[in-house]
Amino acid sequence: MLKRIHHVAIICSDYPRSKQFYTEVLGLAVIAENYRAERQSCKLDLALPDGGQLEMFSFPDAPPRPSRPEAQGLRHLAFVVDSVALSKQQLEKQGIEVEAIRIDEYTGKPFTFFSDPDGLPLELYQA
């Protein structure tokens, strides 16, 4: 029945700041960008290298969502990378704070976390 994730949707607080982060810092390509006047909302579709998509929305006065400590709902969004260490270095060179690299106790794979401009926890997981 289910084959793969098609997209993940994010609501941001500052559209230009988040667009810059996801396109310039993380390097995602823009598929489409639309302004929906009736909702006073921007919608940005971003391409992930595996064919999946990230949808970014802006809404006026969207309430913040608690993400830590361990709030219910989406816990974090994880991206596969070839090298967690190299990706961590690249993010830090751009001024992004990245946690120390940890090792998954079940798979032995390295991973780490950082946050998007709204504090959404993002994970880098080594392929």
Buried (B, 14 or more C-beta within 10 A) or exposed (E): EEEEEEEBEBBBBEBEEBBEBBBEBBEBEEEEEEEEEEEEBBBBBBBBEEEEBBBBBBBEEEEEEEBEEEEEEEEEEEBBBEEBEEBBEBBEEEEBEBBEBEEEEEEEEBBBBBBBBBEBBBBBBBE
